[in-house]
């Protein structure tokens, strides 16, 4: 719809439009998030400038004067398009037009909540009086759909002139509205903890991402998190529309289960997991660690020892999750909890941390890590405890431990006495290596939000057949406190283990995984030879750019060939930032990281137009990780990383020559990232870095 909105603005000759150029550009960029409803025509009316009328199933007519307020026009379009989408869906059920009225009003309110502060202020200056009270009612936290008054319905009905039935609205339809009358970008933020929330000025979460496309930013942050792509967002919008239609035809439960089954089938195919494997999805990688810890409590009567390898380079909440403690102040189901407090139903377990570095900050060699792991397993067994080994492959800086040689010996040496879980959260692993791990009988955690650049967060547990059968046969329930985090529907099949969990559906978690799957499928559509060549071309450029820079120093992976490198090609490039020959501290590196990700063109006295353009460009890279500089001085590294999207978006035209040309354009973006770092260091005092 964005081209239609642009056409409407350009046809409007009001002088206010020119005066609001900056706002107009921002609004137009957001218009790309509007759903694309087939066969719906948007018509701009000059003869009736105040008009806003919906011709059901055909047309949305907007008076030209509305376009003098771009933000109001955007909200009106969002409302009108949403109404038509629900109207179309409910025609397959009982045709109750009130369903479309309620759903569109609810979506419009939530859409407005996700506008920047300045835009919302501008919006409410011009908001129509007859809708102010209505939208105020819908936006109240105490609002219930079943309490919606007939008079409120009549306020909405004036836009389409259709008669509403007198009977109460079908409760099943209200449930569909409750779950799915939410903008896609809001759904992508739902069903997870507070890390998904965005601030109200730049609309970024704590990882510098948006829940809708941010194409204006150069993004090389896949080792941390990435804003959803236009391609994935559009298909996720369509998937939400499909779920809505299917829910009216077959009911919420049937529709969700079918979509969940299709998602898992496509994930298995994309990652070559095999049909015998089972999947569990969760709101995040840390949440899947928590669910796994709870499953272990149900499965094993003996005490449990979680042996966490690379504890210094895993998610910060993972050790708490494995210990059965809350790792944030809010759960994945938005329940308030107390961070670090024990979760109800968990019995005490030991979490043994094996870091990659020693107390002095030196990176351990593989043989040392292997020996530590071996000792930890044997000590746990001698103490009568069940060893659960958490393998790292790859960490946030590209390391893996213990060694592949040691891992292949575990089944023969310990049999089924040791449970092995591979942390593959970065998912930078070739599918053949995934198959090898599963053939060894190991479990695996994955996410779709790192290498494959799906929206944050999405976690999944990949279970070989033997473990899935043990879960299905287990009659013990997981700890009751996990009811604050998970729903029964997280488990594809009904199992006694999940009996204490609540009913319901986490559409936020589902849609985040759907968006990630879209990225996986278009990545694997690239011929494998081209994928390898493109990856090598890009990664060599990044490594060389860091190596040849006087203000960046690579975190060398140690000259010792026995250091715990991942065996996959290197795609994460951590580096220190130097100013006047001295390494930046962790807070200084964090400041540079944040300045990179915003327009700073008005924050310092930049000397030229070139500097202004560089300063204005948002550059999103991997957030700082604490590391000692030369094994002594406390500091941090930031990261430039290859994500699958760099390759897949270069293959859009399926032309080999254009493929490498597009990759080179991404390499030029890396050059600009480096130029902006240099610019920030040049104006460090004004930018409060030094």
Buried (B, 14 or more C-beta within 10 A) or exposed (E): BBEBBBEBBEEBEBEEBEEBEEBBEBBBBBBBBBBEBEEBEBBBBEEEBEBBBBBBEEBBBBBBBBBBBBBBBBBBBBBBBBBBBBBBBBBEBEEBBBBBBBBBBBBBBBBBEBBBEBBBEBBEEEBEEEBEEBBEBBBEEEEEBEEBEEEBBEBBBEBBEBEBEEEEBBEEBBBBBBBBBBBBBBBBBBBBBEBBEBEEEBBBBBBBBBBBBBEEBBBBBBBBBBBBBBBBBBBBBBBBBEBBBBBBEEBBEEBBBEBBEEBBEBBBBBBBBBEEBBBBBBBBBBBBBBBBBBBBBBBBEEBBBBBBBBBBBBBEBBBBBBBBBBBBEBBBBEEEBEEEEBBEBBEEBBBBBBBBBEEEBBBBBBEBBBBBBBEBBEBBBEEEBBBBBBBBBBBBBBBBBBBBEBBEBBBEEBEEEBBBBBBBBBBBBEEEBBBBBBEBBBBBBBBBBBBBBBBBBBBBBBBBBEBBEBBBEBEEBBBBBBBBBBBBBBBBEEBBBBEBBEEBBBBBBBBBBBBBBBBBBBBBEBEEEBBEBBBEBBBEBBBEBBEEBEBBBBBEBBEEEBBBBBEBEBBBBBBBBBBEEEBBBBEBBBBBBBBBBBEBBEBBEBEEEEBBEBBBBBBBBBBBBEBBBEEEEEBBBBBBBBBBBBBBBBBEEEEEEEBBEBBBEBBEBBEBBBBBBBBBBBBBEBBEBE
